[in-house]
Amino acid sequence: MGMEMRMELPLDSDGYLRRQCPRCERVFKWHSDSDEEGSGEPGPSTVYFCPYCGEPSPSDQWFTDAQVDYIQALASVEAMRMVERELRPSLDRFNKTGHGFVGLELEIPRSVPPPPLFEPDDMLAIEPPCHPEEPIKVIEDWEGELHCLVCGERFVLLTES
């Protein structure tokens, strides 16, 4: 028995999605169009580079801790609903056929879906020189070099003095 859920993660008002590097765990944002062929979702084999540490990881490894918690909470609620939908008819049939003094009850704790995530309008938007069509947002006080999300090429964040 498989489970499929549809959900959306919130974007900031500029269309950026919060991400977290699986290696250095720093948080940044990539533009929601940073995917294959504009499908809205990166392909499973797509690799992205962390803007901070430059380490590559597959597209399905960039969830933030809060996003993982949210996804797990949604999955838990849906799993409990599935268990009840699958077991309820069998228990009802068992109880209707009369098995003496034995009756079965199904008590599943009621789960409440988590509140939706909110994405604030924070961070500094940057266009890497090598792939300006793939902008990112980084923490505003970052002072080190950065890496292109697409190719990993290093570049320096030029600040106005």
SEVOPA-175938 format. One line per 10 residues: number of its first residue (from 1); their letters; for each residue z, y, x of N, C-alpha, C, CB. Coordinates in steps of 0.001 Angstrom, whole numbers, always signed. Last residue first. Glycine has a CB too. Example, Ala and Ser with C-alpha at 12.3 -4.5 7.8 and 13.67 -1.06 7.14 Angstrom:
2> SA> +7080:-2250:+12850:+7140:-1060:+13670:+7870:+30:+12900:+5725:-598:+14084 | +7800:-5690:+13190:+7800:-4500:+12300:+7800:-3300:+13200:+9046:-4473:+11308
//
This chain:
161> SETLLVFREG> -1046:+50125:+30565:+112:+50733:+31254:+341:+52129:+30766:-88:+50745:+32769 | -1871:+47285:+28710:-2087:+48728:+28896:-847:+49330:+29532:-2412:+49438:+27540 | -2574:+44167:+30227:-1700:+45020:+29425:-2009:+46478:+29732:-203:+44703:+29700 | -4435:+41286:+30112:-4416:+42668:+30602:-3563:+43512:+29667:-5862:+43251:+30708 | -3756:+38146:+30965:-3575:+39053:+29838:-3467:+40463:+30401:-2307:+38676:+28983 | -6071:+36212:+32689:-4903:+37078:+32765:-4903:+38000:+31559:-4888:+37893:+34088 | -6948:+32759:+32354:-7284:+34177:+32332:-5989:+34959:+32305:-8187:+34538:+31111 | -8299:+29491:+32893:-7229:+30483:+33042:-7781:+31893:+32925:-6514:+30309:+34387 | -9680:+27172:+30585:-9881:+28138:+31679:-8763:+29173:+31686:-11256:+28841:+31547 | -9560:+25446:+28457:-8440:+25440:+29393:-8577:+26422:+30541:-8269:+24081:+29945
151> CVLCHLEGEW> -11391:+25426:+26388:-11791:+24824:+27670:-10676:+24774:+28708:-12948:+25584:+28240 | -9918:+26283:+24037:-11063:+25377:+23965:-11344:+24664:+25287:-12291:+26142:+23536 | -7868:+28051:+24696:-7581:+26946:+23782:-8669:+25874:+23849:-7445:+27467:+22346 | -7466:+29202:+27961:-8325:+29143:+26782:-7992:+27893:+25984:-9825:+29158:+27180 | -4308:+30330:+29113:-5395:+29360:+29176:-6170:+29396:+27869:-4856:+27932:+29458 | -2752:+33005:+30990:-2980:+32218:+29782:-4151:+31271:+30012:-3249:+33138:+28561 | -144:+34102:+33206:-1530:+33858:+32864:-1597:+33009:+31602:-2271:+33173:+34028 | +2775:+35902:+31889:+2039:+35035:+32807:+577:+34930:+32431:+2657:+33657:+32838 | +4146:+37332:+29974:+3686:+38050:+31162:+2893:+37187:+32124:+4854:+38632:+31878 | +4816:+37869:+26566:+4331:+36931:+27575:+3739:+37697:+28749:+3283:+35968:+26973
141> DEIVKIPEEP> +5800:+39267:+24403:+6296:+39650:+25721:+5864:+38674:+26826:+7807:+39745:+25687 | +4615:+38127:+22109:+4285:+39501:+22505:+4742:+39880:+23904:+4884:+40450:+21535 | +3143:+34923:+22171:+4341:+35740:+22055:+4094:+37098:+22719:+5563:+35023:+22695 | -270:+34916:+20899:+785:+34475:+21805:+2005:+35380:+21625:+292:+34490:+23287 | -3021:+33735:+19116:-1916:+34691:+19154:-830:+34084:+20025:-1376:+35024:+17708 | -6559:+33495:+19787:-5216:+32925:+19655:-4227:+34074:+19512:-4853:+32015:+20884 | -10055:+33006:+18989:-8875:+33811:+19318:-7574:+33035:+19095:-8862:+35090:+18480 | -12848:+32080:+19659:-11683:+31231:+19409:-10400:+31983:+19771:-11783:+29910:+20217 | -14804:+33755:+20494:-14878:+33340:+19089:-13710:+32429:+18694:-16202:+32623:+18826 | -14510:+34014:+23212:-13941:+35066:+22367:-13979:+34725:+20874:-14680:+36363:+22605
131> HCPPEIALMD> -14279:+32160:+25593:-14521:+31763:+24203:-13921:+32816:+23260:-13913:+30349:+23914 | -13805:+33558:+27972:-14793:+32484:+27967:-15180:+32040:+26553:-14261:+31302:+28741 | -11750:+35408:+27434:-13064:+35886:+27870:-14155:+34817:+27771:-12977:+36383:+29294 | -9873:+34968:+24394:-10165:+34531:+25770:-11562:+34974:+26182:-10035:+32993:+25897 | -8324:+37392:+22637:-9612:+36693:+22675:-9867:+36267:+24114:-10783:+37601:+22134 | -5214:+37570:+20947:-5936:+37591:+22222:-7272:+36861:+22033:-5084:+36926:+23371 | -2540:+39072:+19165:-3859:+38432:+19121:-4606:+38654:+20433:-4686:+38975:+17937 | +868:+38424:+19317:-196:+39300:+19809:-1520:+38538:+19833:+146:+39846:+21225 | +3323:+37926:+16656:+2565:+37577:+17848:+1383:+38525:+18104:+2064:+36157:+17727 | +3414:+37762:+13057:+3974:+38084:+14361:+2984:+37689:+15446:+5331:+37374:+14572
121> DPEFLPPPPV> +3803:+37525:+10003:+2772:+38220:+10775:+3391:+38674:+12089:+2179:+39438:+9979 | +5082:+34251:+9090:+5182:+35697:+9301:+4004:+36233:+10110:+6491:+36037:+10006 | +4624:+31856:+6725:+4140:+32242:+8053:+4197:+33751:+8220:+2705:+31735:+8277 | +6692:+29482:+5193:+6192:+30852:+5188:+5754:+31197:+6605:+7278:+31858:+4670 | +6643:+26432:+3315:+6783:+27168:+4568:+6197:+28563:+4404:+6090:+26417:+5734 | +8271:+25774:+170:+7080:+25942:+1011:+7398:+26721:+2283:+5974:+26654:+230 | +11155:+23636:-1:+10499:+24920:-283:+9295:+25078:+635:+11490:+26113:-98 | +10639:+20103:-628:+11169:+21216:+170:+10481:+22517:-236:+10975:+20950:+1690 | +11245:+18439:-3771:+10335:+18860:-2695:+10915:+20039:-1926:+8954:+19232:-3266 | +14013:+16400:-4275:+13425:+17693:-4598:+12492:+18072:-3456:+14526:+18788:-4825
111> SRPIELELGV> +14562:+13181:-5539:+14304:+14049:-4395:+13630:+15320:-4871:+13433:+13335:-3339 | +16875:+11136:-6965:+15854:+12150:-7258:+15743:+13083:-6064:+16198:+12950:-8559 | +17289:+7791:-5988:+17760:+9173:-5927:+16598:+10141:-6169:+18428:+9461:-4560 | +16826:+5292:-8286:+16233:+5937:-7117:+16714:+7378:-7098:+14661:+5859:-7142 | +17705:+2447:-9672:+18266:+3774:-9453:+17703:+4322:-8143:+19832:+3732:-9422 | +16942:+152:-11986:+16381:+804:-10810:+16963:+2204:-10730:+14817:+843:-10864 | +18439:-2881:-13050:+18255:-1442:-13174:+17717:-899:-11866:+19578:-738:-13559 | +18245:-5959:-14798:+18057:-5187:-13569:+17866:-3716:-13895:+16853:-5718:-12769 | +20375:-8431:-16144:+19454:-7318:-16333:+19377:-6526:-15044:+19896:-6414:-17513 | +21534:-11440:-17344:+21114:-10697:-16163:+20105:-9621:-16563:+20507:-11651:-15101
101> FGHGTKNFRD> +22174:-13211:-19267:+23070:-12065:-19111:+22689:-11179:-17932:+24492:-12544:-18943 | +18912:-14157:-19950:+20342:-14383:-20151:+21138:-13111:-20034:+20857:-15388:-19163 | +16488:-12722:-19630:+16943:-13708:-18647:+18461:-13882:-18763:+16547:-13274:-17198 | +14136:-11338:-21328:+15461:-11903:-21596:+15827:-13027:-20652:+15531:-12401:-23007 | +11890:-9848:-21091:+11721:-11283:-21311:+13046:-11989:-21521:+10994:-11907:-20146 | +12712:-7268:-20491:+12225:-7555:-21849:+12120:-9044:-22121:+10873:-6907:-22069 | +13355:-7349:-17744:+14420:-7089:-18718:+13987:-7422:-20142:+14854:-5633:-18642 | +10812:-7817:-16620:+11914:-8753:-16399:+12988:-8582:-17471:+12522:-8552:-14999 | +9426:-5510:-17416:+8990:-6834:-17888:+10114:-7846:-17751:+7750:-7313:-17106 | +10912:-3575:-15987:+10837:-3509:-17452:+10418:-4852:-18025:+9851:-2412:-17900
91> LSPRLEREVM> +10380:-4379:-13366:+11751:-4432:-13880:+11766:-4397:-15406:+12579:-3266:-13319 | +7616:-3882:-13272:+8137:-5233:-13043:+9556:-5383:-13590:+8116:-5563:-11545 | +7461:-1069:-13725:+6862:-2025:-14666:+7396:-3452:-14509:+5362:-2034:-14491 | +9010:-23:-11374:+9429:+164:-12771:+8779:-846:-13729:+9091:+1579:-13222 | +7742:-344:-8869:+8794:-1267:-9302:+9128:-1198:-10786:+10027:-1004:-8524 | +5772:+1676:-8642:+5440:+279:-8382:+6473:-691:-8960:+5309:+55:-6893 | +7117:+4060:-9245:+5911:+3695:-10009:+5568:+2222:-9844:+4720:+4554:-9571 | +9136:+3987:-7219:+9491:+3899:-8634:+8293:+3473:-9482:+10033:+5241:-9130 | +7546:+4234:-4941:+8415:+3073:-5110:+8767:+2900:-6584:+9698:+3219:-4259 | +6383:+6761:-5382:+5546:+5563:-5316:+6375:+4302:-5543:+4829:+5485:-3963
81> RMAEVSALAQ> +8627:+8426:-5235:+7856:+8368:-6482:+6996:+7107:-6519:+6968:+9624:-6633 | +9306:+8003:-2565:+10241:+7599:-3617:+9534:+7500:-4977:+11414:+8598:-3700 | +7040:+9149:-1346:+7332:+7723:-1168:+8294:+7223:-2239:+7921:+7466:+227 | +7326:+11857:-2024:+6199:+11088:-2564:+6435:+9592:-2436:+4902:+11470:-1852 | +9628:+12478:-522:+9611:+12671:-1981:+8506:+11822:-2603:+9406:+14173:-2341 | +8675:+11899:+2067:+9830:+11185:+1519:+9865:+11278:-4:+11131:+11743:+2108 | +6640:+13772:+2389:+6306:+12344:+2386:+7444:+11522:+1784:+6000:+11859:+3815 | +8148:+16148:+2435:+7153:+15921:+1371:+6818:+14437:+1252:+5865:+16733:+1646 | +9613:+15665:+4796:+10316:+15841:+3520:+9361:+15620:+2349:+10947:+17249:+3436 | +7541:+15549:+6703:+8391:+14377:+6472:+9134:+14474:+5148:+9390:+14214:+7614
71> IYDVQADTFW> +6579:+18188:+6511:+5698:+17065:+6192:+6522:+15809:+5905:+4707:+16807:+7351 | +8880:+19588:+7399:+8315:+19837:+6075:+7445:+18655:+5630:+7487:+21142:+6079 | +9148:+18641:+10028:+10238:+18460:+9061:+9728:+18599:+7633:+11361:+19477:+9319 | +6693:+19572:+11060:+6979:+18137:+11033:+8086:+17848:+10017:+7388:+17631:+12443 | +7082:+22347:+10851:+5995:+21706:+10106:+6228:+20199:+9987:+4642:+21979:+10789 | +9218:+22715:+12625:+9406:+23036:+11202:+8319:+22378:+10349:+9395:+24568:+10986 | +7985:+22028:+15056:+9118:+21240:+14576:+9327:+21464:+13074:+10400:+21605:+15359 | +4380:+22211:+14666:+5675:+22767:+15064:+6780:+21864:+14539:+5853:+24225:+14534 | +1690:+20153:+15832:+2573:+20600:+14754:+3864:+21173:+15324:+2885:+19439:+13791 | -213:+19117:+17610:+202:+20508:+17758:+1113:+21017:+16643:-1003:+21371:+17830
61> QDSPSPEGCY> -1587:+16725:+17583:-310:+16774:+18303:+329:+18162:+18340:-511:+16292:+19706 | -4162:+16459:+16676:-3084:+16074:+15760:-1697:+16121:+16406:-3340:+14685:+15231 | -5906:+17099:+18770:-5676:+18082:+17705:-4517:+17725:+16780:-6923:+18238:+16890 | -4565:+16061:+21972:-5406:+15893:+20785:-4975:+16820:+19653:-5364:+14443:+20310 | -4111:+18325:+24748:-3570:+17340:+23806:-4526:+17234:+22624:-2125:+17735:+23328 | -3807:+19712:+28067:-4590:+19304:+26901:-3846:+18289:+26041:-5922:+18723:+27343 | -1983:+22486:+29408:-2102:+21037:+29238:-2896:+20693:+27979:-710:+20391:+29174 | -1469:+25180:+29761:-2811:+24700:+30043:-3013:+23205:+29863:-3169:+25061:+31415 | +820:+26571:+29139:+888:+25635:+30267:-474:+25043:+30628:+1855:+24513:+29947 | -262:+28489:+27151:+768:+28799:+28134:+717:+27873:+29349:+2129:+28717:+27489
51> PCFYVTSPGP> -2215:+27472:+25461:-2442:+28780:+26073:-1446:+29095:+27196:-2366:+29856:+25011 | -3133:+24108:+25773:-2045:+25037:+25502:-2334:+26368:+26193:-687:+24454:+25975 | -6237:+22998:+24500:-5405:+23304:+25655:-4334:+24304:+25258:-6255:+23850:+26820 | -7366:+20245:+22476:-7116:+21659:+22694:-6184:+21811:+23889:-6513:+22326:+21425 | -9787:+17933:+21451:-8690:+18225:+22375:-8596:+19740:+22525:-8907:+17526:+23771 | -10797:+15838:+18819:-10804:+17175:+19392:-9575:+17367:+20276:-10849:+18245:+18282 | -10779:+13502:+17455:-10937:+13412:+18904:-10960:+14777:+19586:-12203:+12665:+19231 | -10556:+14178:+14749:-9464:+13433:+15392:-9568:+13372:+16909:-9423:+12038:+14852 | -11550:+17635:+14171:-11824:+16205:+14215:-10723:+15489:+14973:-13188:+15929:+14862 | -9676:+20085:+12338:-10275:+19590:+13565:-10555:+18095:+13442:-9359:+19874:+14769
41> EGSGEEDSDS> -10601:+21479:+9241:-9721:+20558:+9942:-10405:+20096:+11218:-9348:+19350:+9046 | -12505:+23213:+8413:-11134:+23514:+8022:-10139:+22609:+8707:-10979:+23400:+6532 | -15060:+22932:+9304:-14642:+22064:+8204:-13254:+22403:+7688:-14677:+20622:+8643 | -16440:+24204:+11383:-15906:+25008:+10292:-15418:+24201:+9113:-16931:+25957:+9831 | -17051:+22435:+13449:-18053:+22717:+12438:-17512:+23458:+11221:-18677:+21448:+11999 | -13726:+21923:+14291:-15091:+21452:+14448:-15924:+21809:+13230:-15115:+19945:+14684 | -11791:+24954:+14664:-11968:+23552:+14340:-13423:+23168:+14519:-11500:+23256:+12908 | -10557:+27611:+14228:-10619:+26883:+15505:-10665:+25389:+15227:-9400:+27234:+16416 | -10124:+29007:+11934:-11499:+28564:+12163:-11654:+27820:+13482:-12437:+29752:+12135 | -7521:+29846:+12101:-7795:+28689:+11248:-9228:+28203:+11368:-7497:+29025:+9810
31> HWKFVRECRP> -6528:+30498:+15428:-7199:+30959:+14217:-7612:+29750:+13404:-8428:+31847:+14553 | -3270:+29557:+16497:-4718:+29535:+16658:-5345:+29925:+15346:-5222:+28146:+17122 | -287:+30680:+18046:-1089:+30508:+16834:-2554:+30397:+17218:-869:+31685:+15844 | +2611:+29189:+19592:+1520:+30164:+19569:+798:+29976:+18239:+532:+29983:+20803 | +5498:+28075:+21306:+4797:+28303:+20045:+3748:+29395:+20215:+5791:+28683:+18930 | +6179:+25504:+23695:+6066:+26918:+23325:+5203:+27044:+22078:+5469:+27757:+24491 | +6313:+22911:+24622:+6987:+23228:+23360:+6986:+24713:+23005:+8397:+22746:+23417 | +4938:+21754:+26654:+5922:+22780:+27031:+6735:+23267:+25824:+5213:+23970:+27691 | +3694:+19592:+25023:+4172:+19453:+26411:+5281:+20460:+26721:+3005:+19639:+27401 | +2815:+20247:+22524:+3615:+19028:+22643:+4185:+18837:+24048:+2776:+17823:+22268
21> CQRRLYGDSD> +3036:+23565:+21399:+2539:+22684:+22449:+3422:+21440:+22533:+2497:+23422:+23813 | +2555:+24377:+18070:+3548:+24201:+19130:+2996:+23203:+20141:+4923:+23714:+18551 | +1291:+26900:+15820:+1176:+25627:+16517:+2249:+25562:+17591:-240:+25447:+17133 | +383:+28634:+12888:+1379:+28439:+13952:+1251:+27022:+14498:+2831:+28696:+13423 | -2766:+30003:+12252:-1854:+28897:+11973:-919:+28709:+13159:-2636:+27588:+11675 | -4198:+33021:+10980:-3747:+32209:+12110:-2705:+31189:+11662:-3170:+33102:+13220 | -5086:+35013:+9209:-5728:+33700:+9198:-5364:+32806:+10364:-7187:+33871:+9176 | -3679:+37300:+9008:-4907:+37378:+9795:-5631:+36031:+9869:-4592:+37872:+11199 | -1370:+36634:+7674:-2348:+37454:+6943:-3667:+37631:+7699:-1753:+38816:+6648 | -917:+33145:+8620:-471:+34538:+8535:-1591:+35356:+7885:-97:+35111:+9959
11> LPLEMRMEMG> -932:+30178:+6562:-1527:+31026:+7595:-894:+32401:+7518:-3072:+31118:+7434 | +829:+27128:+5819:+523:+28545:+5604:-84:+29219:+6832:+1776:+29281:+5198 | -764:+24025:+5251:+204:+24784:+6028:-171:+26252:+5906:+238:+24320:+7530 | -1125:+21949:+2439:-1651:+23017:+3272:-501:+23681:+4004:-2438:+24048:+2431 | -1814:+18571:+1527:-905:+19697:+1680:-1574:+20740:+2552:+452:+19251:+2286 | -2067:+15458:+25:-2764:+16692:+410:-1729:+17796:+470:-3924:+17052:-596 | -1513:+12119:+975:-982:+13377:+444:-1871:+14514:+905:+491:+13609:+897 | -1504:+8696:+487:-2291:+9846:+891:-1739:+11074:+197:-3792:+9648:+563 | -474:+5554:+1474:-80:+6789:+817:-938:+7920:+1371:+1438:+7079:+1022 | -1008:+2061:+769:-1124:+3273:+1567:-713:+4489:+762:-2546:+3440:+2083
1> M> +0:-1170:+855:+0:+0:+0:+0:+1236:+903:+1231:-4:-974
//
